[in-house]
Amino acid sequence: FFFLMIRRPPRSTQSRSSAASDVYKRQVSTQSTWGEFEKMTTFIIWLIAFMLLALFLFKHFSKQKQPLETEKEKVAPAKEMHTEEKKLSMKDLKKLQAKSHHTAKPKAKKANPEHSWFVSALKGFGDVITGFDADLKHLLFVVASREKTVKIFKYEKKDLSEANPHYFLLQLDYFPATAVSLYNDILAVAIDGDNTIELYTFEEEPAKKVNGKPVHFSLRTRFEKGLHKNTIISLQLDKVNGKFIVTGSGEKDTTIKVWSMNGQNLALINTSSLQNFYYTMSPDQKYFYTGAWTPDVKVFEVKREKDGSFKQLARCFELKGHTGGVHYIGVDAEAEWAVTRSSDHSLRLWHIEKEFNHPKERETLFYKDQRCLAEAKAVESCAVAYSSRQEKGVVAVGFDNNIAVFRFPGLTLDQVITEAHAEETLVQGLAFHEIGERLFLFSTGTDDRVNVWRIPL
């Protein structure tokens, strides 16, 4: 249309002299040539516009035709299924629905790992595990899932060999749990979304019943909302006498807070570490470890009053040696050994001299020196256990969906448990627990189960 807007050479209607006739003739010839060019150009433009319009209409109607065909294809099987459903029982219908749902959204395999160290599993969840804790005195193990459920598993045998241990179910209302902690009959649950804590009283043999069913959990206290600015990723219930709770958050909230059992804030410490990645309480309930974006691990001492109540969370010492942020910390049962995993691609083993509050770095394991770790896509969790009787210890490291077990002194590789969890998952949590003279390793991943392993000392 640009050419249509160009003005033609003007036509002269005035009389012309013989001298100007030649000029006029040249103008007329130019005008006729321009008219032919203009007609040709206009025809080509209209032809291109028509072709583009035809192409647009063809694509538009072809897109509308496909959903109609797919809908017709869906209607026919639906009618066939409807006629078949009349002939099937309710149980068969549920099986068909479960089968169709499974084929639509395939889940990771749930088969038990094929390894001689495998003992049993805490399972029966429909989503990722978000929290784990243990009460070894009563052989109780609490597991939280993203499906808004919390289960307390009860083992009857100390060898934990039961294939399907009995469990008690707590169904949460609106948000899933991000962390859990258990002490005697007190269950503490960190609630996502509201960033609050709910305390429950747990009873194995309750007297209260509703509709003939025993009520194992009764809400004791619900703290106010917004205890932290971000999600609570650590919840440590005092396991000496159950008189306070220590919480920690992630992302931009770098504060550690201590709460009474009624929700009163007793202490607040800002680590000023840009971002905290991991928190853990030593099993003797005396030290609180924090791993953060900064390379030094900050350790606080939990001081108590004479009656055992909380007094102060005092800065104690630091674990210095890493050159990158510390993402995971493991402490042994006697709180004398600690292992840390850092973004500097190394694990460091520390010996804690509690009498002098002076830690010593004993051994360092670099990923590049171990083929399994060097070739791993992700190294996540770690844990440590030490036998003072035998004067030797063990370190477990989770990488991808596998677990590597090292012995120290020396940090020599002893065993690699391949496919400890389902394919395309990560081993995100490891914890050693000693029951009697047996050492067990509990592993959690980005799947829906907790695996239990017996580690030979």
C-alpha positions in Angstrom: 0.0 0.0 0.0 3.0 2.2 0.2 3.1 2.5 -3.6 -0.6 3.5 -3.7 0.2 6.5 -1.5 2.9 7.8 -3.8 1.5 10.6 -5.9 1.5 10.3 -9.7 3.2 12.8 -11.9 0.8 15.8 -12.3 -1.3 16.1 -15.4 -1.2 19.5 -17.1 -4.5 20.8 -18.6 -3.0 24.0 -19.9 -2.1 24.7 -23.5 1.4 23.9 -24.4 3.8 25.5 -26.9 5.5 23.6 -29.5 8.8 24.0 -27.6 7.2 22.3 -24.5 5.5 19.5 -26.5 8.5 17.2 -26.2 8.6 17.6 -22.5 4.9 16.9 -22.2 5.2 13.8 -24.3 8.0 12.5 -22.0 5.8 13.2 -19.0 2.9 11.2 -20.5 5.1 8.3 -21.3 6.5 8.3 -17.8 2.9 8.4 -16.4 1.8 5.4 -18.4 4.9 3.4 -17.4 4.3 4.3 -13.7 0.6 3.2 -14.0 1.6 -0.2 -15.3 4.1 -0.7 -12.5 1.5 0.5 -10.0 -1.0 -2.0 -11.2 1.5 -4.9 -11.1 2.7 -4.0 -7.6 -0.9 -3.7 -6.3 -1.8 -7.1 -7.8 1.3 -8.7 -6.1 0.5 -7.1 -2.7 -3.1 -8.3 -2.8 -2.0 -11.8 -3.9 0.4 -12.0 -0.9 -2.2 -10.7 1.5 -4.7 -13.3 0.2 -2.2 -16.1 0.7 -1.4 -15.0 4.2 -5.1 -14.8 5.1 -5.6 -18.3 3.6 -2.7 -19.7 5.6 -4.0 -18.1 8.9 -7.5 -19.5 8.4 -6.1 -23.0 7.6 -4.0 -23.1 10.8 -6.9 -21.7 12.9 -9.4 -24.3 11.8 -6.9 -27.2 11.9 -6.2 -26.3 15.7 -9.9 -26.4 16.4 -10.4 -29.7 14.7 -7.8 -31.6 16.9 -9.5 -31.1 20.3 -12.8 -32.2 18.7 -11.3 -35.4 17.5 -9.6 -36.1 20.9 -12.9 -35.4 22.7 -14.7 -37.9 20.4 -11.9 -40.4 21.1 -12.3 -39.9 24.8 -16.1 -40.1 24.8 -16.1 -43.6 23.2 -13.8 -45.3 25.8 -15.7 -43.5 28.5 -19.0 -45.0 27.3 -17.4 -48.4 27.1 -15.9 -48.0 30.6 -19.3 -46.9 31.9 -20.9 -50.1 30.6 -18.2 -52.2 32.1 -18.3 -50.5 35.5 -21.9 -51.7 35.9 -20.6 -55.3 35.8 -17.7 -54.7 38.2 -17.8 -54.6 42.0 -16.6 -51.6 44.1 -13.3 -53.2 44.9 -12.6 -53.8 41.2 -13.5 -50.2 40.5 -11.1 -48.9 43.1 -8.3 -51.2 41.6 -9.0 -49.9 38.1 -9.0 -46.3 39.3 -5.7 -46.8 41.2 -4.2 -48.5 38.2 -5.2 -45.7 35.8 -3.9 -43.1 38.3 -0.6 -45.0 38.6 -0.2 -45.1 34.8 -1.0 -41.4 34.5 1.5 -40.4 37.1 4.2 -43.0 37.6 5.8 -43.1 41.0 9.3 -44.1 42.0 9.7 -47.7 42.8 9.0 -48.7 46.4 10.8 -52.1 46.5 13.1 -52.6 49.4 16.8 -52.1 48.7 18.8 -55.2 47.9 21.6 -54.9 50.4 22.7 -57.1 53.2 22.7 -54.2 55.7 19.0 -53.3 55.0 16.8 -54.1 58.0 13.3 -52.6 57.5 11.5 -49.4 56.4 9.1 -46.9 57.8 6.7 -46.4 54.9 3.1 -46.0 53.9 3.3 -42.3 52.9 1.9 -40.7 49.8 4.5 -37.9 49.5 8.0 -36.8 50.4 9.3 -37.2 54.0 9.8 -33.8 55.6 10.7 -34.6 59.2 12.2 -37.4 61.4 13.0 -37.9 65.0 13.5 -40.8 67.4 12.8 -41.7 71.0 15.1 -44.6 71.6 14.0 -45.3 75.1 10.6 -46.4 73.9 11.6 -47.5 70.4 9.4 -44.8 68.9 10.2 -43.1 65.6 8.2 -40.1 64.3 8.0 -39.4 60.6 6.3 -36.4 58.9 5.2 -36.2 55.3 4.2 -33.5 52.9 0.8 -35.1 52.6 -0.1 -33.5 56.0 0.4 -36.6 58.1 2.6 -37.5 61.0 3.1 -41.1 62.0 4.8 -42.5 65.2 6.1 -46.0 64.5 6.4 -48.4 67.4 9.0 -51.3 67.2 8.6 -54.3 69.4 12.0 -55.8 68.8 15.3 -54.1 69.4 16.7 -55.4 66.2 14.2 -53.4 64.3 13.5 -56.3 62.0 9.8 -55.9 61.9 8.6 -55.6 58.3 5.5 -53.5 59.1 5.8 -51.9 62.6 2.6 -50.6 64.1 2.1 -46.8 63.8 -0.1 -44.1 65.3 -1.5 -41.5 62.8 -1.9 -37.7 63.3 -3.7 -36.0 60.5 -2.9 -32.2 60.2 -5.5 -29.7 59.2 -4.3 -27.3 56.6 -0.5 -27.3 56.2 2.1 -30.1 56.3 4.8 -30.4 58.9 8.4 -29.1 58.2 10.0 -30.6 61.3 9.1 -32.8 64.2 10.5 -33.7 67.6 9.4 -36.3 70.2 10.2 -36.6 73.9 8.2 -39.1 76.1 4.6 -38.1 75.6 5.2 -34.7 74.0 5.2 -34.3 70.2 6.2 -31.0 68.7 5.3 -30.2 65.1 6.4 -27.2 63.1 3.6 -26.2 60.7 4.4 -24.9 57.3 2.4 -21.9 55.9 1.6 -20.5 59.4 5.2 -20.9 60.6 4.0 -22.0 64.0 4.4 -24.9 66.4 1.7 -27.3 67.6 2.3 -29.4 70.8 0.5 -32.6 71.2 0.1 -35.1 74.0 0.7 -38.6 72.7 -0.7 -41.7 74.4 -0.2 -45.3 73.2 -3.2 -46.5 75.3 -5.5 -43.6 75.7 -8.6 -43.7 77.8 -10.4 -41.2 75.6 -12.3 -42.5 72.6 -14.4 -40.9 69.8 -16.9 -43.1 67.9 -15.3 -46.1 69.6 -11.8 -45.3 68.3 -9.0 -44.4 70.7 -7.6 -40.8 70.5 -3.8 -41.1 70.6 -3.1 -37.4 70.0 -4.6 -34.4 71.8 -3.7 -30.8 71.1 -1.9 -29.3 74.0 -0.7 -25.9 72.8 -0.7 -24.0 69.5 1.8 -21.1 69.3 1.0 -17.9 67.6 1.5 -17.6 63.9 4.7 -16.2 62.3 7.3 -17.4 64.8 9.9 -16.9 62.1 9.9 -14.8 58.9 10.5 -17.9 56.8 9.8 -21.6 57.1 10.9 -23.4 60.3 13.5 -26.0 59.1 14.7 -27.1 62.5 12.7 -28.0 65.7 14.6 -29.3 68.7 12.6 -30.3 71.7 14.5 -30.3 75.0 15.0 -34.1 75.7 16.3 -33.7 79.2 13.1 -32.6 80.9 10.9 -31.2 78.1 10.9 -27.6 79.3 11.8 -25.6 76.1 12.1 -25.7 72.3 14.8 -24.4 70.0 13.8 -23.4 66.5 15.7 -22.2 63.4 14.6 -20.9 60.0 16.1 -20.7 56.5 16.4 -18.2 53.7 16.7 -14.7 55.0 15.7 -15.4 58.5 19.0 -16.1 60.3 17.7 -16.1 63.9 17.7 -18.9 66.5 14.8 -18.7 68.9 14.1 -20.5 72.2 10.5 -20.9 73.3 8.8 -22.1 76.5 6.2 -24.8 76.3 3.5 -22.2 76.4 4.9 -20.2 73.4 6.8 -17.5 75.2 10.0 -16.4 73.6 12.9 -17.0 76.0 15.9 -16.0 73.8 16.7 -14.8 70.3 20.1 -14.9 68.6 20.9 -13.6 65.1 23.8 -15.5 63.5 24.2 -12.7 60.9 25.3 -15.4 58.4 23.3 -14.2 55.4 21.5 -17.6 55.3 21.4 -20.6 57.6 21.3 -24.0 56.0 21.3 -26.5 58.9 20.8 -26.8 62.7 21.2 -29.7 65.0 21.3 -30.3 68.8 24.0 -32.6 70.2 22.5 -35.8 71.6 23.6 -34.8 75.1 21.5 -31.6 74.7 24.4 -29.4 75.6 25.4 -27.9 72.2 23.5 -26.4 69.4 25.3 -26.3 66.0 24.5 -24.0 63.0 25.7 -24.4 59.5 25.4 -21.4 57.2 26.5 -19.5 54.1 29.7 -18.5 55.9 32.3 -21.3 56.2 32.6 -21.4 60.0 30.2 -23.6 62.0 28.9 -21.7 65.0 28.3 -23.7 68.2 26.2 -22.5 71.1 26.1 -23.9 74.6 22.7 -24.6 76.2 22.9 -23.4 79.8 20.2 -24.3 82.3 18.9 -23.3 85.7 19.2 -25.6 88.7 15.7 -27.0 88.0 16.7 -27.8 84.4 14.8 -25.0 82.8 16.4 -22.8 80.1 18.8 -20.1 81.2 20.9 -19.0 78.2 22.1 -19.9 74.8 25.8 -18.8 74.9 28.3 -18.6 72.1 30.8 -21.4 72.7 33.2 -22.1 69.9 33.5 -22.4 66.1 34.6 -25.1 63.7 37.0 -23.4 61.4 38.5 -24.9 58.3 36.0 -25.0 55.4 36.3 -22.5 52.6 32.6 -22.6 51.6 29.2 -22.7 53.2 28.4 -25.6 55.5 25.2 -27.4 54.5 25.1 -30.4 56.8 26.3 -31.4 60.3 26.3 -34.7 62.1 27.2 -35.3 65.8 27.8 -38.6 67.4 25.9 -39.9 70.5 28.6 -38.8 72.9 28.9 -35.4 71.3 32.7 -35.9 71.0 32.8 -36.2 67.2 31.2 -34.1 64.5 31.3 -34.3 60.7 30.5 -31.4 58.4 29.8 -31.1 54.7 30.6 -28.0 52.8 30.1 -26.5 49.4 33.9 -26.5 49.1 33.5 -30.2 48.1 34.9 -31.6 51.3 33.9 -33.4 54.5 35.7 -32.6 57.7 35.8 -34.7 60.8 36.2 -32.9 64.1 37.0 -34.1 67.6 35.3 -32.0 70.3 37.2 -31.7 73.6 34.2 -30.7 75.7 36.2 -30.0 78.8 38.1 -27.2 77.1 35.5 -26.3 74.5 38.3 -26.6 71.9 37.5 -28.6 68.7 40.3 -30.1 66.6 40.0 -31.0 63.0 41.2 -34.6 62.7 40.6 -35.6 59.1 39.4 -34.1 55.8 37.9 -36.0 52.9 37.9 -34.3 49.5 35.4 -35.4 46.9 38.1 -35.6 44.2 39.9 -38.3 46.2 36.8 -40.6 46.2 35.5 -41.6 42.8 31.9 -42.2 44.1 31.8 -38.6 45.4 33.7 -37.0 42.6 31.2 -38.4 40.0 28.1 -37.7 42.0 25.6 -35.2 40.8 24.8 -34.1 44.4 26.3 -34.8 47.8 23.7 -34.0 50.5 23.8 -35.5 54.0 26.3 -36.9 56.4 26.4 -38.6 59.8 29.0 -39.9 62.3 29.1 -42.5 65.0 31.9 -43.5 67.3 32.6 -46.4 69.6 34.8 -45.4 72.5 35.1 -49.0 73.5 36.6 -50.0 70.1 38.2 -46.6 69.5 36.9 -46.4 66.0 34.1 -44.8 64.2 32.1 -44.6 61.0 30.9 -41.8 58.8 28.0 -42.1 56.4 27.6 -39.8 53.4 24.6 -39.5 51.1 25.2 -38.8 47.5 22.5 -39.0 44.8 20.3 -41.9 45.9 23.3 -43.8 47.3 25.1 -44.0 50.7 28.9 -44.3 51.2 30.2 -45.6 54.5 33.8 -44.6 55.6 35.7 -45.9 58.6 38.0 -43.8 60.8 40.7 -43.3 61.8 41.8 -42.9 58.2 38.4 -42.2 56.6 38.8 -45.2 54.3 35.9 -46.3 52.2 34.2 -49.4 53.5 30.9 -49.8 51.6 28.8 -48.1 49.0 25.1 -48.8 49.3 23.8 -48.3 45.8 20.2 -47.3 45.2 19.6 -46.9 48.9 16.5 -44.9 47.8 14.4 -44.8 44.7 15.8 -43.8 41.3 16.1 -40.0 40.6 15.9 -39.2 44.3 18.4 -37.7 46.8 19.4 -39.0 50.2 18.7 -35.9 52.2 18.9 -37.1 55.8 21.1 -39.5 57.8 21.1 -40.3 61.5 22.9 -43.0 63.5 21.2 -44.5 66.5 22.7 -47.1 68.8 20.2 -49.5 70.4 21.8 -51.9 72.8 25.0 -53.1 71.1 23.7 -52.6 67.6 24.3 -49.5 65.4 21.5 -48.5 63.1 21.5 -45.9 60.3 18.3 -44.2 59.3 18.1 -42.6 55.9 15.5 -40.3 54.4 15.3 -39.1 50.8 13.1 -37.2 48.4 10.8 -40.2 48.3 8.1 -41.5 50.7 10.0 -43.7 53.1 12.6 -44.0 55.8 15.1 -46.9 55.4 16.8 -48.6 58.3 20.3 -50.1 58.0 22.3 -52.1 60.5 26.0 -51.0 60.3 28.5 -53.5 61.6 31.0 -51.9 64.0 
